[in-house]
Amino acid sequence: MTTEGFKRKLTAILSADVKGYNRLMGEDKEATIRTLNKTGDDR
């Protein structure tokens, strides 16, 4: 895969992740924050 192809795929993945995060925050901000904090505790 070329560098440009890799960048395009990474951009698409990041965009989808941001879109999903925004959707979750819009549905239930407090639950989304709790879930993110809980996931961070597993590291």
PyMOL commands that place a pseudoatom at each C-alpha (Angstrom):
pseudoatom trace, name=CA, resn=MET, resi=1, chain=A, elem=C, hetatm=0, pos=[0.000, 0.000, 0.000]
pseudoatom trace, name=CA, resn=THR, resi=2, chain=A, elem=C, hetatm=0, pos=[1.304, 3.418, -0.871]
pseudoatom trace, name=CA, resn=THR, resi=3, chain=A, elem=C, hetatm=0, pos=[1.759, 6.110, 1.729]
pseudoatom trace, name=CA, resn=GLU, resi=4, chain=A, elem=C, hetatm=0, pos=[-1.088, 8.091, 0.152]
pseudoatom trace, name=CA, resn=GLY, resi=5, chain=A, elem=C, hetatm=0, pos=[-3.392, 5.052, 0.263]
pseudoatom trace, name=CA, resn=PHE, resi=6, chain=A, elem=C, hetatm=0, pos=[-2.528, 4.461, 3.905]
pseudoatom trace, name=CA, resn=LYS, resi=7, chain=A, elem=C, hetatm=0, pos=[-3.248, 8.096, 4.775]
pseudoatom trace, name=CA, resn=ARG, resi=8, chain=A, elem=C, hetatm=0, pos=[-6.621, 7.935, 3.000]
pseudoatom trace, name=CA, resn=LYS, resi=9, chain=A, elem=C, hetatm=0, pos=[-7.636, 4.770, 4.878]
pseudoatom trace, name=CA, resn=LEU, resi=10, chain=A, elem=C, hetatm=0, pos=[-6.503, 6.194, 8.208]
pseudoatom trace, name=CA, resn=THR, resi=11, chain=A, elem=C, hetatm=0, pos=[-8.438, 9.406, 7.526]
pseudoatom trace, name=CA, resn=ALA, resi=12, chain=A, elem=C, hetatm=0, pos=[-11.585, 7.402, 6.738]
pseudoatom trace, name=CA, resn=ILE, resi=13, chain=A, elem=C, hetatm=0, pos=[-11.264, 5.363, 9.949]
pseudoatom trace, name=CA, resn=LEU, resi=14, chain=A, elem=C, hetatm=0, pos=[-10.692, 8.457, 12.073]
pseudoatom trace, name=CA, resn=SER, resi=15, chain=A, elem=C, hetatm=0, pos=[-13.639, 10.252, 10.476]
pseudoatom trace, name=CA, resn=ALA, resi=16, chain=A, elem=C, hetatm=0, pos=[-15.932, 7.295, 11.172]
pseudoatom trace, name=CA, resn=ASP, resi=17, chain=A, elem=C, hetatm=0, pos=[-14.707, 7.143, 14.774]
pseudoatom trace, name=CA, resn=VAL, resi=18, chain=A, elem=C, hetatm=0, pos=[-15.380, 10.859, 15.334]
pseudoatom trace, name=CA, resn=LYS, resi=19, chain=A, elem=C, hetatm=0, pos=[-18.825, 10.542, 13.762]
pseudoatom trace, name=CA, resn=GLY, resi=20, chain=A, elem=C, hetatm=0, pos=[-19.674, 7.611, 16.049]
pseudoatom trace, name=CA, resn=TYR, resi=21, chain=A, elem=C, hetatm=0, pos=[-18.361, 9.440, 19.110]
pseudoatom trace, name=CA, resn=ASN, resi=22, chain=A, elem=C, hetatm=0, pos=[-20.479, 12.499, 18.291]
pseudoatom trace, name=CA, resn=ARG, resi=23, chain=A, elem=C, hetatm=0, pos=[-23.559, 10.313, 17.839]
pseudoatom trace, name=CA, resn=LEU, resi=24, chain=A, elem=C, hetatm=0, pos=[-23.021, 8.644, 21.207]
pseudoatom trace, name=CA, resn=MET, resi=25, chain=A, elem=C, hetatm=0, pos=[-22.437, 11.962, 22.940]
pseudoatom trace, name=CA, resn=GLY, resi=26, chain=A, elem=C, hetatm=0, pos=[-25.656, 13.298, 21.435]
pseudoatom trace, name=CA, resn=GLU, resi=27, chain=A, elem=C, hetatm=0, pos=[-27.645, 10.311, 22.651]
pseudoatom trace, name=CA, resn=ASP, resi=28, chain=A, elem=C, hetatm=0, pos=[-26.344, 10.150, 26.222]
pseudoatom trace, name=CA, resn=LYS, resi=29, chain=A, elem=C, hetatm=0, pos=[-23.397, 12.320, 27.206]
pseudoatom trace, name=CA, resn=GLU, resi=30, chain=A, elem=C, hetatm=0, pos=[-23.042, 11.051, 30.783]
pseudoatom trace, name=CA, resn=ALA, resi=31, chain=A, elem=C, hetatm=0, pos=[-23.117, 7.356, 29.805]
pseudoatom trace, name=CA, resn=THR, resi=32, chain=A, elem=C, hetatm=0, pos=[-20.608, 7.937, 27.012]
pseudoatom trace, name=CA, resn=ILE, resi=33, chain=A, elem=C, hetatm=0, pos=[-18.195, 9.661, 29.385]
pseudoatom trace, name=CA, resn=ARG, resi=34, chain=A, elem=C, hetatm=0, pos=[-18.594, 6.872, 31.970]
pseudoatom trace, name=CA, resn=THR, resi=35, chain=A, elem=C, hetatm=0, pos=[-17.892, 4.259, 29.307]
pseudoatom trace, name=CA, resn=LEU, resi=36, chain=A, elem=C, hetatm=0, pos=[-14.798, 6.083, 28.053]
pseudoatom trace, name=CA, resn=ASN, resi=37, chain=A, elem=C, hetatm=0, pos=[-13.477, 6.509, 31.588]
pseudoatom trace, name=CA, resn=LYS, resi=38, chain=A, elem=C, hetatm=0, pos=[-14.099, 2.839, 32.383]
pseudoatom trace, name=CA, resn=THR, resi=39, chain=A, elem=C, hetatm=0, pos=[-12.299, 1.754, 29.200]
pseudoatom trace, name=CA, resn=GLY, resi=40, chain=A, elem=C, hetatm=0, pos=[-9.327, 3.926, 30.131]
pseudoatom trace, name=CA, resn=ASP, resi=41, chain=A, elem=C, hetatm=0, pos=[-9.078, 2.189, 33.521]
pseudoatom trace, name=CA, resn=ASP, resi=42, chain=A, elem=C, hetatm=0, pos=[-8.331, -1.127, 31.783]
pseudoatom trace, name=CA, resn=ARG, resi=43, chain=A, elem=C, hetatm=0, pos=[-4.979, 0.102, 30.461]
for i in range(1, 43): cmd.bond("trace and resi %d" % i, "trace and resi %d" % (i + 1))
show_as sticks, trace
zoom trace
